[in-house]
Structures are given as structure tokens and as C-alpha cells.
Amino acid sequence: MDESSTPGQPGSSAASERGPEAGVRDLDMYIDGDWRASATGRWIETKDPYTNRVWARIPEAGAADVDAAVRAAHAAFSDGPWARMTASDRGLLLHRLGDVIAANAQELADLEVRDNGKLMVEMLGQMKYLPRWFQYYGGLADKIEGSVPPTDKVGMFNYVVHEPIGVVGAITPWNSPLLLTVWKLAPALAAGNTVVVKPSEFASASMLGLARLFEEAGFPKGVVNVVTGYGAEAGRALVEHPLVERIAFTGSDLGGAKISEAAGRQFKRVSLELGGKSPHIVFADADIDAAVKGVISGIFAAAGQTCMAGSRLLLHASIHDAFVEKLVARMREARLGDPRAADTDVGPIATEPQLAKVLDYIEIAKAEGARCVLGGKRASDPRLGEGWFVEPTIFTGVTNQMRIAREEVFGPLLSIMTFETDDEAVAIANDTPYGLAAGFWTTDLGRALNLPRRLRAGTVWVNAYRVVSYLAPFGGFKNSGIGRENGLAAIHEYLETKSVFINPKSSITNPFTLQ
């Protein structure tokens, strides 16, 4: 997943020390239950991708701000109401937060759309779905059971418990800020940890809006903190802070590698969700009309800015021409426009640097010999004004060695390849550094049951695409990351396992031998 907010990668949002322009809002950070500007005195301007106009400023946090947030989180974890709270009470608090989010879903969706340009219909749906994470993990909070294993040590009693890790640093991306942050927050809090969130400098407003709801739900101060700023300073300070025990990151593989290296120097735990180059396979026996819709959802929904985007379309050679014809015809009708409008199909690219990146990859594909059958340039419709729009773009004649087939573009760009046999489809699908997701369409039950085990990906969809749930673990193989989010697996990412031996006799037979 493309993410600018990583150590050593400062992004391009404009920073300033002057006051805001008329109509521009200043948004404060949330540290230890207080709202504050940064110690640096600097601000980062944030633009609406649809209008290309500044609408808010966020604080440019420095190391001192991160230190304050981490120390507040450490204090809340070590002593205070949160530290003394039972698991059942934590669960009730998470349930209450879910109710508060549900009551404020429209406001959060408005912030998301203005900050990253995603469609209102999708963002409102996401915001209404977010409470399920807090309800699920709220119910799970007091069901983290230990065990009493048998022991070969005569007279000894041994039991195992699972305890919270401590302070978690969450570094989150710009493409689905709240959804991907909640994937980290809900299990981390259910396990009893405290959290410092560093959202992307390109999309921090909605996370600051969510922080207000933690306060409204009654969370003790210091349990959740939000610092805003660039990865090179604020992100690096969070990763390297000695009181942070775990880093949960969603972003690019380059960013993940830097974070893993920095965290490894202090033996911090990490979980990394790093995007992919996911294959989307259509077999000759598939329901073509359904598959066309699935392919559109997989790459053109959210303007291709999803980590699980089905950006490599593998078509059986016998259906290639007919499928491409239907797909191109459908996408010619797609409406680009205001993401707030109900009839908009494709919204803008979320950031200016990402716009430039997508346009660069289009030119790279042309230079490498791929055939552009749709789109291929920045959208020029006068209705779109100065917004960051790229035409939905489809390339045929792609080989799996071309850069658009191997590198994550993170935009509305689809690469189409062909195959003849199931074995060839699997070989092409797995020939990638990534392994986040894969999907395929077929009416053959045997293939539906057997092919998923051959695809090297953390999530496989059959006759569907882009389906996620708070109940189902999500994460990748290979360069797509480490660890899992969602489901029962996620809460164990935020727990330590402790083994306790008790000698009820309080005596040692021989101090020089292991008893």
C-alpha cells in the first residue's frame, strides 16, 4: 500500500508558520486528554483532492510532541483508571465507543471524503461498519483465556497467561484512514494496551475527529493519543521511542522495511500490512457479466487506491477479446466527479504526489509496449476543475515482467494478461514479490475448492472481490507484510505470553541443579 507517512519520506504537503487563510480550519492534536498545537509551532496544509484547495491545517509534530504522547500512553498503561480496569469493563467501554461512532458516522464520513477524496457512498458505509470492530473486540476483551498445561516437574504448578504488551505505536495511511486505524485500535485496546496514532500527513482530519469520540465515550486520558506530522520526524520518533513496545504499520513495502529495521534495533514487535500486486483471474467458464463487475470493483472502486486492488487481470485466452470489450464499454460510462455526489463512480486521486506517480506509470507502460485501450491520461473534463483525476486506464498486451505488472501503482490502472491453463494462471499469479490478495471467477466447484491453496496470498476471493470483515484475518505473504489484522488472530498480535511456575513447598532440594 502506498503511504507517504514513513520514516525518511517527508511527503509534499505544504507546511507553514503563518496563520490560516479565511475559511481554513486549524485542527489540534490529541495528547493525554488535551487538544494542543505542536511544540514546533509549524502547521501542515491539507487539501481537498476534488477542489485542490486548502481546507484545514494540522500540527507538524516534532520529537517533543511524540515524547509527550508516548509518556502519556505509558503512564496510562502503568497506572491510573485504564491500568486498574477489568477486562470486562474495557469491553463495555469499547461497546460504548461503537455506539458513539454510529451516532457520528456522517460527520466522520464527511471528514474522510474531504481529506482523501473517496466516494461518500463508500465512506459512509465504512463509518457505519466501524462500530462492529469495537463491538466484536469489546466482547472478546474478557475472553482471553490462559491455560494450565501439564508439567513434568514434580510438585510444581505451572500456568500460562496472556498480558498486554504496553504502548503501541500505530502508523496509518491516507487511503482508508479510519478503517485501517480501527483495525489496529480495536484489538490493541481490547487486549489492554494504550496507543499513540500517527496518521498520514495527507489525511489526519478524520482521525482527529475519531479522537474526540474516544473522549466522548469516556476513555481515560492517555489511553489513545494522536500526533500529526511527517514520517521523517514524527514517525521516526514514534518508532524509535524506547517506551513504545510495538509498531503496527500500514503502508508501502519500502516504508515497512525501514520501520522493521529501526524497530529491530530495539527488538520491538511489529505488524506490517504492505500492499500488493494482486492477481484477479477469470476462467473460461465464469459468469462473464458478474466477473466484469467484480473486476471493476477490484481496481476502479476507490480509484484503485486500495492495498488489495486487483491490478493484474488474468483472462483465459478464449474469452479475452469479449471480456475486454465488455469491460471497456462499461468503464466508458463511468462518471468521474464530486465524491460527495451519489452518481459519481470514480473520485479523485488522494494526493498530488500520488497523481504524479500514477501518470508516470502510464507513460512507463506505453514505453514498455503495453497497449492502452482506455484512458491513459489525466482527466480533462472542465467539470472536474483542478481536481486530481486520472482517467480509468486499461492496458492489454501486458507481460508479467513489465513494471506495471510488478510494481504497485496504487491508482485506476489495470494490466491485462492471458493464460491457457490453470497451471499457467497460478504460475503468473504467484510470480510477484507480493502476496496480499487474489481472486478468481469460475463455476467449477472443484476449482473453487482446490485453487485457493495454490495461490500464495493471505486472502483469496472466489466469485467475489474486496470483501473484508472484522471476523476474518487479513494480511499478506512475502513482501505484503507480517502479522494479521481482524478476527481472533489480531488480538494475539497485541499480547505477551507469560509462563508462571509455583513451588508450593517453598523449598529447593539442590540449588546447583535445575529442579
Salt bridges, closest charged atoms under 4 A:
ASP2 OD2 - LYS357 NZ 2.29
GLU21 OE2 - ARG18 NE 3.52
ASP26 OD1 - ARG57 NE 2.74
ASP34 OD2 - ARG36 NH2 3.87
GLU45 OE2 - ARG18 NH2 2.38
ASP48 OD2 - ARG340 NH2 2.82
GLU60 OE1 - ARG42 NE 3.28
ASP67 OD1 - ARG71 NE 2.98
ASP67 OD1 - HIS241 NE2 2.75
ASP79 OD1 - ARG84 NH1 3.26
GLU107 OE1 - ARG212 NH2 2.94
GLU122 OE2 - ARG466 NH2 2.94
ASP142 OD1 - LYS143 NZ 2.86
GLU163 OE1 - LYS498 NZ 3.04
GLU201 OE1 - LYS198 NZ 3.69
GLU216 OE1 - ARG212 NH1 3.34
GLU233 OE1 - ARG42 NH2 3.83
GLU240 OE2 - ARG236 NH1 3.85
GLU240 OE2 - ARG265 NH2 3.86
GLU261 OE2 - ARG265 NH1 3.90
ASP285 OD1 - ARG447 NH1 3.12
ASP289 OD1 - LYS326 NZ 2.84
ASP321 OD1 - HIS320 ND1 2.90
ASP338 OD1 - ARG340 NH1 3.24
ASP343 OD2 - ARG335 NE 3.33
GLU352 OE1 - LYS47 NZ 3.56
GLU363 OE2 - LYS366 NZ 3.67
ASP381 OD2 - ARG383 NE 3.23
GLU391 OE2 - LYS377 NZ 3.05
GLU407 OE2 - ARG403 NE 3.00
ASP422 OD2 - ARG447 NE 2.91
ASP423 OD1 - ARG454 NH2 2.82
ASP431 OD1 - ARG406 NH2 3.45
GLU485 OE2 - LYS184 NZ 2.84
GLU493 OE1 - ARG246 NH2 2.65
GLU496 OE2 - ARG269 NH2 2.98
